[in-house]
């Protein structure tokens, strides 16, 4: 991998970091455990690793944006997460910000070149 490829990859990761929170919150209307959430996001084109997702789920729960409960009826216990009322408010605010940012960046990137 060239230095430029590595630099692009690092910048791509920076862009993705904020998107992952929004993506996760958007998928939590239905209670999901970590692996099922990973599968759901991958189906929609967002690759995410367990080492990224599980700490994020715990952090969002600690912040009050997700609620969780353990289900022990299956072969092994699973912790299911669901968006909380506070999480819905944050999701709405972040979604609005996301769409405004997309429009702003479209204008900047497609706009006239100014020197």
Residue pairs with C-beta under 8 A, 6 or more apart in sequence:
1 9
19 46
20 46
20 48
20 52
20 56
21 56
21 60
21 94
22 91
22 94
22 95
22 98
23 41
23 44
23 46
23 48
24 37
24 41
24 53
24 56
24 57
24 60
25 60
25 65
25 66
25 83
25 87
25 90
25 91
25 94
26 91
26 95
27 37
27 40
27 41
28 37
28 66
28 81
28 82
28 83
28 87
29 82
29 83
30 82
31 69
31 80
31 81
31 82
32 40
32 80
32 81
32 82
33 71
33 78
33 79
33 80
33 81
34 50
34 53
34 54
34 57
34 79
34 81
35 50
37 53
37 57
37 81
38 48
38 50
38 53
41 47
41 48
42 48
57 66
57 68
57 81
60 66
60 81
60 87
61 67
61 68
61 81
64 84
64 86
64 87
65 83
65 84
65 86
65 87
65 90
66 81
66 82
66 83
66 84
66 87
67 81
67 82
67 83
67 84
68 79
68 80
68 81
68 82
69 79
69 80
70 77
70 78
70 79
70 80
71 77
71 78
71 79
71 80
83 91
